[in-house]
């Protein structure tokens, strides 16, 4: 059966997960984790060519390294995401196989990816990625986990020479301060689950978070918006996976009206 083509992002931004084969561990000690951080730094750092600083293959906006998988929020630059992920995989597997005297693949098939095309989804993913060690019961707060980008955003004392994340976001008007405020309120975003498949129905709690993300700043009720703007938001929510009845409850309008606007 042929492999399914990846869904492409309109702005080259993706949530990526790379998992160990059979869900086996891919990091066994701090040396392994530091090696992966070094690789991420190499594939995302500008390099000097012909006396000019040239952006490398990707920009990394968030990362979290767990024992048997990796989460990245990554933006394409001078090469495709497939090429960048291949470079990451080849570099780490070469190191790993040499260190542990093994041969063969380390990662389970292709990396998984989801396109990220709007600021609300971007913010939700930022929180989700950094909450992985909390959800796994490793730490009580993401600030206590050393192997994610949380402290690059939240700590004023971060050593900028060791920084991996690019703080220039692909969404107009999104600032680092706004991002800090959003991901700091992480308890509100725990229900968010990416890679869940199109057949999964979003909970009302998740739907409320998503709805607030697409509403204009300072506006909480759709009734306060012009009709054309209400229709645009309803269609946006529908295409993001909310059901007609969910939108009806959130917006306070009939399901028949939602169906007409959404389609």
N, C-alpha and C positions, 0 to 999 in steps of 0.2 A: 504494500500500500504506500503510495507516494506521500512524502512529508507535507504537512499543511504549511502553506506560505505564512510568514509572519505578518501580523497586522502592523502596518507602518504608521509612524507618528507624523503628523503634519509639520511638526517643528523639530523632529529628530530627538525627542526626549522619551526615555523608556525606564520602566521599572524592570529590573533584571534579577532573576534568582538562579544561582548555580549550586547544584546539590551533589553531594558525594554519591558514588555508585552504591546502590542498595541501601542508601541513607547512611552509609558508613562515615566515620569521622574523617575530615580532611585536615584538621588542625589538632595536633597532639600536645604542643607546648607553645610557650611564648615566642620561641624562635620561628615557628611556622607562621604564627599570626603576624609577626613583624615582617616576615618575608612577603606575605601577601600585601601588607600595607605599602611596602617598598615598591612592589610591582604596580599597584594602583597609582602611586605617586609618579612612577615613570611613564605610564601610558597617558597621564593627564597633565603633565608639566610641559610648559613651553620649552622649546629648544632653540639654540642659536644656529641659524643657517644663513650664510652670506651676509654676516654682520646684522641680521635681523632676527628678532624673537618670533618664532613661528609656533602657533598653537598646535598641540599634539592631537592625537586621534580622537580624544573625547574630553568632556568636562564631567567631573563627578560631583553631584550635588548632595549626596548622602550615601553612607555605607554602613553595614553592620555585618561583622564576621561572627558566625556561630560555629559550633563544633563541627557540624556536618553540612552547612550551607552558608551562602553569602547572599546578601541583598545589596543591590546598587540602584541608585537613581542617577542615570547616566545620560549624557547628551552627546549626540554625534557632532563631530567637527570635521576633521580632514580625512576621515575614513568611515566606513560603515560600522554599525554596532557589531555586526558579525565579525568583521576583521579585528576590531578592538578586543572583543571577548575571546577570539582565538589567540591573540597575543597574550592575554592574561592567563588563559588556560595552559598554553604551551610553556610559558615561563614557570608557572607554579608546578605543573606536573613534572617538568624536568628536574626542578629542585627537589620535589617530594620523592620521586622515584630514586634519585641518587642518594638522598639522605637515608631512606628506609630500605634500600637495596631491593627494589621491586621493579616490575615491568608491567606495562598495560595501562589501560585507562583509569582515571581517578574519579572523573565526574560522570554523572548519570545522564547520558545522551546530550542533546542540545541544551543550551541554557534556555530558560523560560523568559519571555518578555511580554510586557503590556505597554502599549503606547500611552503617553501622558500628554494630553493636548489642552488642558485648561488648569487654571490656578487652583481651583478648589480641590481637584484630584491630586495635584502636586502637594498641597498642604496636608491632605489626608495621608498620603504616602510618606511624607516626612515623619509624621507622628508614628505611623504603623511600623516603619523600618526601625526607628529608635526604640520602640516598645518590645521588639522581639525578645531580648533577654529578660524583660520583666514578665512577659507572658510565659516564658519557659521556666520561671521561678528561680533564675540565676541570681538576680538582684531585685531589690524592692523599688529602685528608681533607675532610670536610664543614665543618670549622672554618675552612678557607681560602676558603670560598665566601661572598661578601658578600650574595647575593640569596636566602637562605633564612632560616628561623626558627631554625636550629641554635644560633646564638650567643645568641639570646634565652633559650634553656634552659641552655646550657652555660657561658656567660660570666658571672662575678659582676660584671663591669664594664659590663654592658649599660646604655645610657641608657634608663631606664624611661619617659621622656617620648616616646621613639620606638618603644616596644613596640607590636606589633600583636596578639600572641597572648594569648588569655585562658587563664590558668593554673588556672581552676576547671573541673575535668574532670567529665563526666557520669557517672562511675563511682565508686561509694562505695569509699573506702579507697585510691584511686590518688593518690599524692602526687607533687609535682614531683621530689623526690629519687629516688623509684623510677623515674620516667620518665627522668631523667638517666642513671641506672645502666643502664637498658635500651637506650636509643638510643646510649649511649657504646660499648657492645659491638656495634658495627654489623656487624662481619664475620660474626657469627652469623646475620644476617638478610638477607644478600645474595640468597639464592635466592627470597625472597618476591616474587611477581609478581601484582599486582592486575589487573583488567580483562582477565583471561586467557580468560574464557569458561567456561561450565559443563562443556564437554567435555574440558578440560585435566585431566590426572591430576597430582596433587600429588606431588612427589618425596618420598622418605623423609626427606630432610634437612629439607624444609619441614614435613613431618608431625610430626617430632619437636619442632620449634620450637612449632608450634601446640598439640601435646599438653601440653608444659610450661606453656604459657600458660593452659590451662584446669584444670590440676591445682591443688589447694589448696596454699598456701604451706608449704614444708618437706616436702612429700610428692613423691617421685619414682616410686614404684612403686604401681600400682593395687591390687596385692594387699594393701597396707597399709590400704586403705579399706574401709568397710562395703559390703555388696553393693548396697544401694540407691544409694549414691554412685557406685560403679563403673558401674552401669547408666546413670545420668544422664550421666556423662562420656563413655561409649561412644556414647550417642545424640548428644551434643553434637558429638563428633568426626565422626560419620557425616554429620550435617546440615551440617557445615562443609566437606564435600567429600572426606574421606578414604575410601578403598576398604576393603572388608571385610578383605582380606588385609593391608593396611597396619596397620589397627587391631589385627588379630590378632598381627602381629609386634611392635608397640609394647607391647601389653598382656600378651603372653605367654600368651594363651588361644586356644582353638581358633576357627577361622573360623566354624564352626557356631554356637558360643555367641555370637560377635559378631553374627551375623545375627539370632539370636533376640532379643538385647537391643536391637539397633538398631531393629528393626521393632516 
